[in-house]
Amino acid sequence: MHGDERHGTILQRILYESSLPWYDLLFDWTLSGMLSDGGRKGGEFFIVEDRSVGDANLWHGRYLLDERQVPHVPGVGERGGLLSERLAREILIVGKGINFIRRCLHDSEWEFDLRD
């Protein structure tokens, strides 16, 4: 690492602390299908919820990818994104699947078992 080691340590700490809320959003979506920012367009996360779409169209219309909110870091990932477009879409599918199981298959108690 180049430069003053103290500055690098401070920058790492700032990056870590500032990214925690975003990772909390990712965790909530991928493990429980919850959008803790409310799923509103222009929110903090790259997945938005259109609450006007009913359960009959949940898979194709209720949860959408807001490509403007996908994290971008120049030179990382596909087309400069921290997350590739493929990975962002897979993350969308994970949460949609959880919500589909709970709402459309009427299994509201379903959850991931991470003990194994």
C-alpha positions as CSV (number, residue, x, y, z in Angstrom):
1,M,0.0,0.0,0.0
2,H,1.3,3.4,-0.9
3,G,1.2,6.5,1.3
4,D,0.6,7.0,5.0
5,E,-0.6,3.9,6.6
6,R,-2.8,5.8,9.0
7,H,-4.7,7.4,6.1
8,G,-5.3,4.0,4.6
9,T,-6.6,2.7,7.8
10,I,-9.0,5.7,8.2
11,L,-10.2,5.3,4.6
12,Q,-10.8,1.6,5.1
13,R,-12.8,2.3,8.2
14,I,-14.9,5.0,6.5
15,L,-15.6,2.7,3.6
16,Y,-16.6,-0.1,5.9
17,E,-18.9,2.0,8.1
18,S,-20.5,3.8,5.1
19,S,-21.3,0.5,3.3
20,L,-22.9,-1.3,6.2
21,P,-26.4,0.2,5.6
22,W,-26.3,-0.9,2.0
23,Y,-25.2,-4.4,3.0
24,D,-28.1,-4.5,5.5
25,L,-30.5,-3.8,2.6
26,L,-28.9,-6.6,0.6
27,F,-29.1,-9.0,3.5
28,D,-32.8,-8.2,4.2
29,W,-33.7,-8.7,0.6
30,T,-31.8,-11.9,-0.1
31,L,-32.7,-13.7,3.1
32,S,-36.2,-12.5,3.8
33,G,-37.5,-10.8,0.7
34,M,-37.9,-7.5,2.6
35,L,-37.2,-4.1,1.3
36,S,-36.3,-2.2,4.4
37,D,-36.0,1.1,2.6
38,G,-39.7,0.7,1.6
39,G,-38.9,-0.3,-2.0
40,R,-39.6,3.2,-3.3
41,K,-38.1,4.4,-6.6
42,G,-35.1,6.6,-5.9
43,G,-34.5,4.9,-2.6
44,E,-31.2,3.5,-1.3
45,F,-31.5,0.1,-2.9
46,F,-31.5,-1.0,-6.6
47,I,-34.7,-3.1,-6.2
48,V,-38.0,-1.3,-6.2
49,E,-41.5,-2.4,-5.4
50,D,-44.6,-1.4,-7.3
51,R,-47.3,-2.0,-4.7
52,S,-50.1,-1.3,-7.2
53,V,-49.2,-4.7,-8.8
54,G,-51.2,-7.6,-7.2
55,D,-50.0,-11.0,-6.3
56,A,-51.3,-12.5,-9.6
57,N,-48.5,-10.5,-11.4
58,L,-46.0,-10.5,-8.6
59,W,-43.2,-12.3,-10.6
60,H,-43.3,-10.0,-13.6
61,G,-44.3,-6.6,-12.3
62,R,-44.2,-6.1,-8.6
63,Y,-40.4,-6.1,-8.0
64,L,-38.1,-4.4,-10.5
65,L,-34.5,-3.5,-11.0
66,D,-33.7,0.2,-10.8
67,E,-30.5,0.1,-12.9
68,R,-29.6,3.7,-11.8
69,Q,-29.2,2.5,-8.2
70,V,-26.9,-0.4,-8.9
71,P,-23.6,0.5,-7.2
72,H,-20.9,1.8,-9.6
73,V,-17.2,1.9,-9.1
74,P,-15.1,2.8,-12.2
75,G,-13.2,-0.1,-13.6
76,V,-14.9,-2.8,-11.5
77,G,-17.4,-5.3,-12.7
78,E,-19.2,-5.1,-16.1
79,R,-19.5,-1.7,-17.6
80,G,-18.1,0.0,-14.5
81,G,-20.5,-1.4,-11.9
82,L,-19.5,-2.8,-8.6
83,L,-22.2,-5.4,-9.3
84,S,-22.5,-6.9,-12.7
85,E,-25.9,-6.6,-14.4
86,R,-26.2,-10.4,-14.2
87,L,-25.5,-10.5,-10.4
88,A,-28.0,-7.6,-9.8
89,R,-30.7,-9.6,-11.7
90,E,-29.9,-12.7,-9.7
91,I,-30.3,-10.8,-6.5
92,L,-33.6,-9.5,-7.7
93,I,-34.7,-13.1,-8.4
94,V,-33.8,-14.3,-5.0
95,G,-36.0,-11.8,-3.2
96,K,-38.8,-12.3,-5.7
97,G,-38.7,-16.0,-5.1
98,I,-39.0,-15.6,-1.4
99,N,-42.0,-13.3,-1.9
100,F,-43.5,-15.7,-4.4
101,I,-43.3,-18.6,-1.9
102,R,-44.8,-16.5,0.9
103,R,-47.5,-14.7,-1.0
104,C,-48.5,-16.8,-4.0
105,L,-47.9,-20.3,-2.5
106,H,-49.4,-19.0,0.8
107,D,-46.5,-20.2,3.0
108,S,-46.0,-17.0,5.1
109,E,-43.9,-19.0,7.6
110,W,-41.3,-20.0,5.0
111,E,-37.7,-18.9,5.7
112,F,-34.2,-19.9,4.9
113,D,-32.6,-22.3,7.3
114,L,-28.9,-21.2,7.5
115,R,-27.9,-23.7,10.1
116,D,-26.7,-26.3,7.7
